Structures are given as C-alpha cells and as structure tokens.
Amino acid sequence: MDPFTIIAVTTGAAAAAVGAVVLAPVALGAVGFTAAGIAANSIAAGMAASGGGVLAGSTIAALQTAGAAGLAGSTTAVVAGVGGAVGWLTATAAALI
C-alpha cells in the first residue's frame, strides 16, 4: 500500500472508533435504555417483556446499566476496538477497489 492509502485506512479506523464510542450512548437511549429506566413502549421495553423479567447479569440488565450510568472504561475500550476494526476493514476494502 502506498503512504496515502495507509493514512486513509488509519484515519478511517480512528474515525470509526471515535464514532462508535460517541454513538453508543445515543443508540442505547434511542432504543429505550435511559437514565430514568427502560422507556415505556420502546424496543427495550419489548426486550424486557419478552424475557419475562430482567435478571441480574443479563444482557438487558447490562444495557440498562450502560444506558443509565454510561459505559464503563472497559466497555468503552471494547466498543472503540470493534469500531476501529470495522473502520479499518471498511477503509482497506475501499482502498483495494
């Protein structure tokens, strides 16, 4: 790869990592995991109702915790890593076309 392609791929990966971290709380709120609890008539409410309740340690409980308190540092690192990987793969594929 030439230097400009490397810069483009790296920039794409970094932008995706930052975007994933910034948008994760927005996405959680949009589906109904809010600071005040699970929003009525939301996707989150449907998830909670279909499972018959919210068990401690379940995916729904973890999403609600993240929606109410924000993402933990370790979760932020994972979200950034996944976002960066997706950005890198996308930018690399685009550079090869």
N, C-alpha and C positions, 0 to 999 in steps of 0.2 A: 504494500500500500504506500502511496505517496504521502508526504507530510500533511498535505491539506485534507486528505481523506482521514488520516489519523486524528487530526484536530476536529473534524466534523463528527467523527464517531465518538470521540471523548466528550465533546460538547453535548451531543445528543444523549449520551448516557447520564451525564451530570444533570442536565435539564430534566430528564425523566425521574431521576432520583429525588430531586428537589420537589418536582411536581407531585410525586406520589406522597411525600411526607406532608405537603401543604394540603393536598386534596383529600387525604384520608379522613380527617375530622369532618370536612364538609360532606363527604359521602355518607359517613355514619349518621350525621344529622338529617341528611336528605331522606334516608330510609327509615328514620324514626327513633334512632338511639340518641336521646337528648340528655342534657344535664338534669332535666326535671323528671326523667324516666322514659319509659317507652311510650311514644306518642300514640294516641288512640287512632284507629283506622289507618295505620301505616303498615308498611311492609314488615317492620319489626314486630308490630302487634300480631300480624298474621303468623310470623315465625313462632312467636311465644305461644300463641293459641294452638297451633297445630301440634306442638310438642306436649301439650297438657300441663304446661308449667315451665318454670325456669329453674333448672337445677344448678347448684353452686358448681362452678368449674366448667359449665357447658359453654358451647360457642356463643349462645345468646347472652349468657352472663358476662362473658369476656367482652363481647361487642358493646353491651350496655355500660360496662365499666369504662371502656375506652371512650364511648360517647359522652359519658358524664364527667370523667376526670381527665380526658385526653390520653394520648398514647404514652406508655412508659418508654424510657430510653432504649431498652432492648427491643421493644416493638418498633420504635421509630427506626432503629438500625436495620431491622429486617425489612420494613417497608421501603426504606431507601435502597437497600441492596437489591430487592426484587425490581423496584422501579429502574434502578441503574442497569440491571441486567437486561430488562426488556428494552430500554432505550439503546443500549449497546447493540443488541441483536437487530433491532429495527434499523439503526443507522448503518450497521455493517451490511445488512441485506440491501439497503438502498444504495450504498456505495458500490456494490458489486453489479448493480443493474446498469 
